[in-house]
Amino acid sequence: MTANDIARSSLGGMLWRQTWPMAIGVLALLGFQLVDSAFIARLGTAPLAAQSFTFPLSFLIIGVQVGMGIAIAALISRALGGGETARARRLGTLVLLMGMGVIAVLVLLLWSIQEWAFARLGADAAARELIRAYWAPQLLAAWLGALLYFGYSLFRAHGNTWLPGKLMVMTSLVNLALDPVLIFGVGAWEGLGLPGAAWATVAAFASGLLVLGRRLRGADWLTREGLGGELRRSAPAFAGIAGPAMISQLMPPLAAMLAISVVATLGETAVAAWGLASRLETLSLMVVLALTMSLPPWLGRCYGAGDWHQVHRLMRLALWVVVVWQLGLGLAMALASPWVALVLAGSPEVRDVLALLVRFLLPSYAALGVCMIVVSAGNALGWPLRAMLMSGARLFLFYLPCLALGAWIGGLVGLAMGAAVGNLLAGVAAWLVLRRILASPRRRPSCNGAA
């Protein structure tokens, strides 16, 4: 698919066809993470709180893999947009090999610092004991999930969103089938408890990798030739995109660590409810996350072809979809918050706090979605530094100060209100920045570097 192909097609129809497979896949993938937490909630508040403490460190791995995935999609789509198919093959091979090694090193590091890290996040000795049995299989699952994500990025860069979407659904179904068996047991076997959720994810991601590996062998997207020269040529461009993108993606885990340390001051029940709300947040943002996967390769090809008129059209349409969808979904979920909390939470205390968080947070994700789209587009269009600064401003200038101030002034209600206000301010700021950037004249960019 080239920029000219996009121009000749119905833009809305094209956006729908490329995004909806990813939206279904993201829904399935994030849905099984929420199902994990819902099953764990049935084990009690303590296991749910223990799992919630692991989210910030798990997000570190996700941040690195997403940053590398952004660079994969941007460089390969630019190469394809410029007609450099041989280079696209070399890039695809390099990033898969590099990603496998980088995530493995990060996983080993997180295993080695677990006691220190979870103590700093506010987990007491009992919570750390629960985490210890869960953390090893969870890190293995995170490594396998990162490999899957890099494969998905390669397919998306080549315009194929169908296979990633299908595999996300498949792995979700495998996880859903294994979760109750491994957590609660079957027959005389009592199950593994909290670690069972992680082992179910390991099995699910491993099955996805088997299918993905077979499909990659059948595609002419990889090569063994010229990798050394391509590494020397593309390392600066890759670092120029992946470096700021990783920093942007690592900011949310750091912010999540700071946020959960604030929430921990309000008690174990607040931590457990916050963990469920975090899972619900990612699930409710499924359309935004799907767009951040399907939109950058289009933008990257337009970038490679110098078609800035098409960039304007794509961004306007994507932002309109995000605001309308997220606002409608957020208001509906806010009205249904008591029933949502009843389904997800195991104890009445956790249900009450979760319902409060849903009422305030879900509608604010319309503004959060705008910010996420702007950051994703910035990485694809040669503005990685601006995207990084926007991501940092969202978290550390708007979100965390409002969250902490709200919790200090108003407790749980203030916490929920502060987080919502932070999201709203970040969305408005991102929209103003995007308007200013797109209003400026742009030169025709090169596929080899950022403009």
Residue pairs with C-beta under 8 A, 6 or more apart in sequence:
1 159
1 298
1 301
2 81
2 301
2 305
3 81
3 301
3 302
3 304
3 305
3 307
3 310
4 305
6 14
6 298
6 301
6 302
6 310
6 314
7 307
7 310
11 313
11 314
11 317
12 317
15 294
15 295
15 314
15 317
15 318
15 321
18 159
18 161
18 294
18 298
19 161
19 287
19 290
19 291
19 294
19 295
20 290
21 161
21 162
21 164
21 165
21 166
22 156
22 161
22 164
22 165
22 289
22 290
22 293
22 294
23 165
23 286
23 287
23 290
24 165
24 168
24 169
25 164
25 165
25 166
25 167
25 168
25 169
25 290
26 168
26 286
26 289
26 290
26 293
27 283
27 286
28 168
28 169
28 171
28 172
28 173
29 168
29 171
29 172
30 279
30 282
30 283
30 286
30 289
31 172
31 283
32 171
32 172
32 175
32 176
32 179
32 201
32 204
33 279
33 282
33 283
34 276
34 279
34 280
34 283
34 344
35 175
35 176
35 179
36 51
36 175
36 179
36 197
36 200
36 201
36 279
37 48
37 51
37 275
37 276
37 279
37 344
38 276
38 343
38 344
39 179
39 180
39 183
39 184
39 197
40 47
40 48
40 51
40 183
40 194
40 197
41 48
41 272
41 276
41 344
41 345
41 346
41 347
41 350
42 184
42 346
43 183
43 193
43 194
43 346
44 346
44 347
45 268
45 269
45 272
45 346
45 347
45 349
45 350
46 126
46 127
46 130
46 268
47 130
47 193
47 194
48 272
48 275
48 276
48 346
48 350
49 127
49 268
49 271
49 272
49 275
50 123
50 127
50 130
50 131
50 134
50 194
51 134
51 194
51 197
51 275
52 260
52 271
52 272
52 274
52 275
52 276
52 278
53 118
53 121
53 122
53 123
53 127
53 131
53 260
53 271
54 118
54 131
54 134
54 135
54 138
55 256
55 260
55 275
55 278
56 121
56 253
56 254
56 256
56 257
56 260
57 110
57 114
57 117
57 253
57 257
58 138
58 142
59 252
59 253
59 256
60 106
60 110
60 250
60 253
61 103
61 106
61 107
61 110
61 139
61 142
61 143
61 146
62 142
62 146
62 249
62 253
63 246
63 249
63 250
63 251
63 252
63 253
64 102
64 103
64 106
64 146
64 246
64 249
64 250
65 99
65 103
65 145
65 146
65 149
65 150
66 149
66 245
66 249
67 242
67 243
67 245
67 246
67 247
67 248
67 249
67 250
68 95
68 98
68 99
68 102
68 150
68 153
68 242
68 245
68 246
69 149
69 150
69 152
69 153
70 241
70 242
70 245
70 249
70 296
70 376
70 379
70 380
71 95
71 238
71 241
71 242
71 245
71 379
72 91
72 92
72 95
72 99
72 150
72 153
72 154
72 157
73 153
73 156
73 157
73 296
73 297
73 300
73 380
74 241
74 296
74 300
74 379
74 380
75 91
75 95
75 234
75 237
75 238
75 241
76 88
76 91
76 92
76 154
76 157
76 158
77 157
77 296
77 297
77 298
77 300
77 301
77 304
77 380
78 300
78 301
78 303
78 304
78 447
79 85
79 87
79 88
79 91
79 304
79 447
80 88
80 157
80 158
80 301
80 304
81 300
81 301
81 302
81 303
81 304
81 305
81 447
82 304
82 305
82 447
84 447
86 223
86 226
87 230
87 234
88 157
88 158
88 221
89 220
89 221
89 222
89 223
90 223
90 225
90 226
90 227
90 230
90 234
91 230
91 234
92 154
92 157
92 221
92 222
93 222
93 223
93 224
93 227
94 227
94 230
94 231
94 234
95 150
95 153
95 154
95 238
96 150
96 151
96 154
96 222
99 146
99 147
99 150
100 147
100 150
103 142
103 143
103 146
103 147
104 143
107 139
107 140
107 142
107 143
110 117
110 139
111 135
111 136
111 139
114 131
114 132
114 135
115 128
118 127
118 128
118 131
119 128
120 257
120 261
121 257
121 260
121 261
121 264
122 260
122 261
122 264
122 265
122 271
123 131
130 194
133 193
133 194
133 195
134 194
134 195
134 197
134 198
137 195
137 198
137 199
137 201
137 202
138 198
138 201
140 198
140 202
141 198
141 201
141 202
141 205
144 202
144 205
144 206
144 209
145 201
145 205
147 205
147 209
148 167
148 171
148 205
148 208
148 209
148 212
151 164
151 209
151 212
151 216
152 164
152 167
152 212
152 293
154 216
154 221
155 161
155 163
155 164
156 164
156 293
156 294
156 297
157 297
157 300
158 219
158 221
159 297
161 293
161 294
163 212
163 215
164 293
167 208
167 211
167 212
168 208
170 207
170 208
170 211
171 204
171 205
171 207
171 208
172 204
174 200
174 203
174 204
174 207
175 200
175 201
175 203
175 204
178 199
178 200
178 203
178 204
179 196
179 197
179 200
181 191
181 196
181 200
182 191
182 192
182 196
182 197
182 199
182 200
183 191
183 192
183 193
183 194
183 196
183 197
183 200
184 190
184 191
184 196
185 191
185 192
192 199
216 222
236 449
237 448
237 449
237 450
240 384
240 449
240 450
241 379
241 384
241 450
243 384
244 379
244 384
244 385
244 387
244 388
245 379
245 384
245 387
245 388
247 388
247 391
247 392
248 375
248 379
248 384
248 387
248 388
248 390
248 391
248 392
249 391
251 391
251 392
251 395
251 396
252 391
252 395
254 395
255 395
255 396
255 399
255 400
256 278
258 400
259 274
259 399
259 400
259 403
260 271
260 274
262 403
262 404
262 407
262 415
263 270
263 271
263 274
263 407
263 415
264 270
264 271
265 407
266 407
266 411
266 412
266 415
269 347
269 349
269 350
269 353
270 353
270 412
270 415
272 345
272 350
273 345
273 350
273 353
273 354
273 357
274 353
274 357
276 344
276 345
276 350
276 354
277 354
277 357
277 358
277 361
280 340
280 344
280 358
280 362
281 361
281 365
282 289
284 326
284 329
284 330
284 333
284 362
284 365
285 326
285 365
285 368
285 369
285 372
287 321
287 322
287 325
287 326
287 369
288 322
288 326
288 365
288 368
288 369
288 372
288 373
289 372
291 318
291 321
291 322
291 373
291 376
292 372
292 373
292 376
295 314
295 318
295 373
295 376
295 377
295 380
296 376
296 377
296 379
296 380
297 380
298 314
299 311
299 314
299 377
299 380
299 381
300 380
300 381
302 308
302 310
302 311
302 314
303 311
303 380
303 381
303 382
303 445
303 447
303 451
304 445
304 447
306 444
306 445
308 442
311 381
311 438
312 438
315 373
315 377
315 434
315 438
318 373
318 377
319 370
319 373
319 431
319 434
322 366
322 369
322 370
322 373
323 366
323 369
323 370
326 365
326 366
326 368
326 369
327 363
327 366
329 362
329 365
330 362
330 363
330 364
330 365
330 366
331 362
331 363
333 340
333 358
333 362
334 358
334 359
334 360
334 362
334 363
337 354
337 355
337 356
337 358
337 359
337 362
338 351
338 355
340 354
340 355
340 358
341 350
341 351
341 352
341 354
341 355
341 358
342 351
344 351
344 354
345 351
345 354
353 412
356 412
356 413
356 416
357 415
357 416
357 419
359 416
360 416
360 417
360 419
360 420
361 416
361 419
361 420
361 423
363 420
364 419
364 420
364 421
364 423
364 424
365 423
366 427
367 423
367 424
367 425
367 426
367 427
367 428
368 394
368 423
368 426
368 427
369 427
370 427
370 430
370 431
371 390
371 391
371 394
371 423
371 426
371 427
371 429
371 430
374 387
374 390
374 430
374 431
374 433
374 434
375 387
375 390
375 391
375 394
375 430
376 387
377 383
377 387
377 434
378 384
378 386
378 387
378 390
379 387
381 451
382 445
382 449
382 450
382 451
383 437
383 450
383 451
384 450
386 433
386 437
390 429
390 430
390 433
393 426
393 429
394 422
394 426
394 429
394 430
395 426
398 422
398 423
398 425
398 426
398 429
399 419
399 422
399 423
399 426
400 422
401 422
402 418
402 419
402 421
402 422
402 425
403 415
403 418
403 419
403 422
404 418
405 414
405 418
406 413
406 414
406 415
406 416
406 417
406 418
406 419
406 421
407 414
407 415
407 418
408 414
410 417
410 418
442 451
443 451
445 451
